[in-house]
Amino acid sequence: MTARTQRTRLLAAGVAAVSISLVLTGCGSGKSSSGSAAGANPSASVAAVTADPALAGLVPADVKASGKLVVAADASYAPNEFKDEKGKVVGMDVDLADAIAKKLGLTADVQNADFTSIIPGISAKKYQLGMSSFTDTKEREATVDMVTYFQAGSAVAVKKGNPDKIDPKDLCGKKVAVQTGTTQADEIKDTRNPDCAKAGKPTIPNDGDKFTLQTDVTQALVAGRDQVMMADSPVVDYALKQTNGQLEKLGDTYDSAPYGVIVDKGSPLTKAVQGAIQSLIADGTYKQILEKWGVQAGAIDKSEINAAKS
């Protein structure tokens, strides 16, 4: 599969990107179903969301008493979650988290967190939800519940003009940048490198050059420290736009799979969140949020609980 194994990620963002000047100057430290974020309009307004009493009634008493949903997101993955020029965490997942909370009669408290710490943080009751472009997988469903809300795949990007003549289907021996804990990192270790070895070809060094932040992945490619970047398709699409044509996507989006909201295993919140997402789909708010961030091609019609195929 593709997509973040502990998630999939990019560049700190849009009109309001963090350190984008570093990226631009090169300085610095299945089905094709995820849309290009080139049409993102972060200033677009979204219709007000009102609480649904039936869904609010599913919220556990302790959460209801607090009045908020604490949501973890790794804010390095534009346009899904990233920091704007003021340091505020924004993005598609953030807007959806806010809308879900309002449907449940709550407010969202979105907190920046390292991607690999989010699932343990859910299990430790530090957060109620994780919304950080997590691909829904059977492995994750063994420890947490996942409520689907979006569809994305993996994609490969290189420097504009593909100076190293990279074949996206054959990355053997190439320097590839990925975010730690993502499905793309697992893809290199579990699929691509074993296939390279079987074919008698050099493997991808170090099972890929792994970075904690997706912003650093993108910078590594722009600066020429790596030859290839692998990430979720909406993240790659957004990187192409934000680096002003310094990068290009190779081949098609592949291994399409749903993203899931992370909820503690067996929590009553699971059904509440699924109901809230379905309600947002039905009333059009969901579509407005995806269009705001230019990712409407990844829209789904039905939210499901623990629906991973693999």
N, C-alpha and C positions, 0 to 999 in steps of 0.2 A: 504494500500500500504506500501511498504517498501522504504527505501532510504531516504536521508536527506529531511526532510520537509523544512528545510530551507537549507537543504543539508545533506550529509552523509560522514564521515571522518577517519586517523591514524598517527601513529608513524613516527617521523621525521627521517628517511630514510636510505636506502641502504648503499652502500659502503661508502657513504658520509653522514651518519646520524648525526643529532644533538642530543647530550645527550644520545646516544644509550647505552653508558656504564651504565647509570643510570637504563635504562630499563633492561639490561641484568643482573644487580646485584640485581634488585628489590628495589633499593633505589629511593628516588625521591619524589619529591613533590606530484515464477513462474518458469521460465526456468532458469536453471543454465547457465548464459551467460557471467559472467565476468571472465576473465581468471586469473590464478595464476600469481603473479608477480615474482615467483621464478626465472624465466629466464630473469629477467631484466638485461640490459647491458647499464647503464647510459652513458658510454663513446662511444657508437656506434654513427656513423655519419649518418646524414640524408641528402638526396639529396637537393641541393639548390633550393629554390622556387623563381620563377620570377612572376612579376605582370601580372595580366590579365586586359588589358585595359577596357574591357566591365564591369568587376566587379568593377574596380577602379572608373568607371564613376558613380556608384551608391552611392559612398561615399559622405555624406553631405559636403558642401563647408567648413564649419568651421573645421571639422575633417581633411579634406584634407589639409587645410592651416596649421594645426598644425603638420602634417606629422607623427602623431602617434595615436595608439589606447591605451587608458589607460584601463588596464584590472585588475580587482580585483580578488584575490584568497586568501583563508585562508590556509597559508602554514604550515598546521599541518597534512596533509592527504596523506601521501606517499602511493603508488607511483604517485598519481595524482598531488599533489602540496605539496612541502615541502622545507625546507632550507637545502642546502648542508653544508659541514664542514666550508665553507667560508662565510656562511650566505646568499648566493645567492638563490633566489627562483627558483626551478627547478621542473621537473616532466612532466607527460604526458600532462596535461592541459596547462602547460607553453609552451611546444614545439608546441602544436596545436595552441595556441594563436599567437605565433611567425609566424607560417606558414600562418595562416589566414591573419594576418596583411600584410605579404609580398605579398600575392595574391591580396590584395587591394592597393598595392603601398605604404604601410605604415610600420612603425616599431612598435613593441609591447612594451609598458611600463607596465610590470606586477608588481603590488603593493600588498604587504601583507595586508590583512584586516580581521577583525573578521567576521566570517561567517554570523552572524545575521545582520551585518551592510551593507552587499553587495547590497542587493536589494534596501534598502532605498538610498544607495549611487548612484545607477543607476538612480533612479527616481529624485534625486537631481542634476543629471548631473556631479557628482564627477568622475564617471567612465563611459566609453562607453560600456564596456562589463564586465560581471561577468562569470568567468570560474573557478568553484570551486566544481565540482561534484554535481551540483544541479539536483535533479530529476525533470523531467518535470511533473507538476501537473496542474490540472484545476485551483486550488486555486492560484498558482503563475501566471498562464496565465491571470488572471483577472487584474493584475497590471503591468506585464512586458511581453514582447515577449520572447519565448524560442525556440531556434534552436537546434534540436537534433543532437548528434554527437557520442554517445556511449551507450552501454547497460550494466546495472549492477543490482544487486539485494542486498538483505540483507543477513547477515550471523551472526552466533553466535560462539563465541570462549570461551574456558575455559582453566584452567591450564592443562598441559600435564598429561594424565592419567585420567582426569576427576575425581579428588579425592572426589568431593562432589556429584558424580553420578547425574549430571545435565541432565535433559531431555529437549532438545531445544524446544520442543512443550509445555512444562509446566514449566514456570519460576516463578510460583506463590510462593511468600515468599522468593525468592532468591535476593541477592544483585547484581544488574545489573548496569554496567557502560555504559554510552552513552554520546555522545557529545550533548551539548545544541543546540536546533534548528534543529535537524536532524529528518528524517522520523522515525528513530528507536525510538527517544524520544517520538514522537507522537504515534507510535505503542503501546508503553507501556501504555501511558495515555488513548488513545482512544480505544484500542482493547484488549491488554493483561490483564490489570487490571480490566476492566469491566467484562471480561470473568472469571477471578479468583473470583471476587465477586459473580457472578451468580452461580459459582460452589461451593460456600461456602468455598473457600480456601483463605489463607492470600494473600494480594496483594504484588506486588513488592514495597518495601519501597521507599517512596519519589517519586513515579513514575519514579524510576531509579536514580542512582547517576549521576548527570549531570556535565560535565566539559566543559569549554570553548574551550579547545584544545583536539584534538583526541590523541595527544601524552600522555596527562594526563590520558585519558581513558585507554590506553594500560598499562601505568605504574601502574594504580590502580589494574588491573587484575594480572599483573606479581608480584606485591608486596603482593597480597593476601588481599588487602583492599576490593575488590569486588570478587564475585564468577564467574561472567559472563561478557562478553563484547559483545555488539551488534554494528555493523557498516556495511558500504557497503562492498560487497564481495571482490573487489580488495584490499581494505584496510586491511581486515582480512587476506587475502592470503599473503599480504606483511608482516604483523605482524608476521605470523608464521615463515617466513624466517628470519626476522631480529632479532627475540628473540631467535634464535638458538635452536628451538625445545622446548622452555619453555611453549608454548601454543599449543592448537590443536583446529581445527574447528569441531563443532558438527552439524551433519545433512547436508542437502543440502542447496545451495543458494535458496532463495525464493523471491517471489514478484519482479520479474525482471521488470525493466522499464528503459526508456531512460534518459540519462543526457541531459540537454539543456544549451546552451550558453544563458546567460541573456542579453537582449537588451531592451532599453527603449521602452515602448509601442508605436507602430506605427512609429518607427524610420525607415528611409530609409536604415539604417545599417542592419536591420533585413534581407532583401533580399540579401544584399551584403554578409553578413556572411554565409547565407545558400548556396549561390552560391560558395563561397570560399571553404566551407567544401566539397561540392559535387565535386568540381574540384580537391581537394586534395585526395578524395577517388578515383577519376578516374585516376589520374596520379601516384598513388602508394605511395605518400608521407605519407598519412594517415596511411597506413599499416606499413610503416617503423617506424613511431613514436610509434605506439602501440607495435610493436615488440621490440623496444628499451626499453620500460618500462615493457615488459612481460605481457601485458594486451590485446593481440590480440584477445582473445576469446570474448571480448566485442565489436568487430567491428560491424558496421552497413553498409548496402549497400546504403542507401538513407537518406539524411538529410531532415528533415521536419520542418515546422514552426507551433508551437502551436498544437502539435499532441497528447497531453495527453488524455488518456482514462478515467482517474478519477482524 
